[in-house]
Amino acid sequence: MNIQEYRDWRPTYSSYNVVFPEDAPPVREVFHDEFRQFLALSGLSCEASEAQAAMHKTFRKGIKPDYSKIKDELSDVWWYFNMCLDEFGWTLEELSQYNKEKLDERHGKTS
């Protein structure tokens, strides 16, 4: 599967395409886009923490890393990362270029 195929497929499992209940706090309606962005970023953060926690157990318990668990969590990170791209309206290519320019500038390099 290439990146575009994945990005086309991923929204089929988005659980954020919900209609808010009538008794939902008004902020959800007023800031609907921002709420979705918040949920995507929160999911990304949570899944990254779960991947880190899987590696943490390696050192805390003195055991070999559970690479299948880490892979499982990183695949969720990837899902949420792509959701963030969708919610903010950015492409992977655009964000990659932005990051390259930012790092080149930080390190005094020109393209």
Secondary structure, 3 states (H helix, E strand, C coil): CCHHHHHHHHHHHCCCCCCCCCCCCHHHHHCHHHHHHHHHHHHHHHHHHHHHHHHHHHHHHCCCCCHHHHHHHHHHHHHHHHHHHHHHCCCHHHHHHHHHHHHHHHCCCCC
